[in-house]
Amino acid sequence: MSPTVFRIGNYRFYFFSREEERIHIHVVSPDGEAKFWIEPIVSLANYTGFSKRQLARLEKLVKEHKSEVIKAWKKYFEA
């Protein structure tokens, strides 16, 4: 299962059910995929297909929605 946390344009931000304990978010679009760690700081874990410019935009979006990601993660995994 991979619950969607939010969408912006062609980007879907989601996580996999029980993938690992460290809070992170995956991003997918027709252009590629990426994974960002949320804690202790937002940072890029890995990616394929995205340009450096897209990655910079995605990191900014993840930072802007960090509290939303953490809230969704805790609600899903602690429920």
C-alpha positions as CSV (number, residue, x, y, z in Angstrom):
1,M,0.0,0.0,0.0
2,S,1.3,3.5,-0.8
3,P,-0.9,6.3,0.6
4,T,-0.8,9.6,-1.2
5,V,0.0,12.5,1.1
6,F,-0.5,15.3,-1.5
7,R,-0.3,16.1,-5.2
8,I,1.1,19.2,-6.9
9,G,0.9,19.3,-10.6
10,N,2.2,16.1,-12.1
11,Y,3.9,15.2,-8.8
12,R,2.5,12.6,-6.4
13,F,4.0,12.6,-2.9
14,Y,3.5,9.3,-1.0
15,F,5.0,6.7,1.2
16,F,5.1,2.9,1.1
17,S,3.4,1.1,3.9
18,R,6.0,-0.4,6.2
19,E,9.0,0.2,4.0
20,E,11.2,1.5,6.8
21,E,10.9,3.4,10.1
22,R,12.7,6.6,9.2
23,I,10.3,9.2,8.0
24,H,10.6,9.9,4.3
25,I,8.5,10.7,1.3
26,H,8.6,9.4,-2.3
27,V,7.8,11.6,-5.3
28,V,6.8,10.3,-8.7
29,S,5.9,12.0,-12.0
30,P,6.2,11.1,-15.7
31,D,9.7,12.5,-15.5
32,G,11.1,10.3,-12.7
33,E,11.1,9.3,-9.1
34,A,12.8,10.5,-5.9
35,K,12.9,9.8,-2.2
36,F,13.5,12.5,0.4
37,W,14.4,11.9,4.1
38,I,12.3,14.2,6.3
39,E,14.2,13.9,9.6
40,P,16.5,15.0,11.0
41,I,16.5,17.4,8.0
42,V,14.9,17.3,4.6
43,S,17.5,15.7,2.3
44,L,17.5,13.8,-1.0
45,A,18.0,10.0,-0.5
46,N,17.9,8.9,-4.2
47,Y,16.4,9.7,-7.5
48,T,16.1,8.7,-11.2
49,G,15.1,10.8,-14.1
50,F,14.7,14.2,-12.6
51,S,16.9,17.2,-13.6
52,K,18.8,19.1,-10.9
53,R,16.3,21.9,-11.4
54,Q,13.3,19.6,-10.7
55,L,15.1,18.1,-7.7
56,A,15.6,21.6,-6.3
57,R,11.9,22.4,-6.8
58,L,10.9,19.1,-5.2
59,E,13.1,19.6,-2.2
60,K,11.5,23.0,-1.7
61,L,8.0,21.5,-1.9
62,V,8.9,18.8,0.6
63,K,10.3,21.4,3.0
64,E,7.1,23.5,2.6
65,H,5.0,20.4,3.4
66,K,7.2,18.8,6.0
67,S,4.8,19.1,8.9
68,E,2.0,17.7,6.7
69,V,4.2,14.7,5.8
70,I,5.1,14.0,9.4
71,K,1.4,14.3,10.5
72,A,0.3,11.9,7.8
73,W,3.1,9.5,8.6
74,K,2.3,9.4,12.3
75,K,-1.5,9.1,11.7
76,Y,-0.9,6.2,9.3
77,F,1.7,4.3,11.2
78,E,0.6,5.0,14.8
79,A,-3.1,4.3,14.1
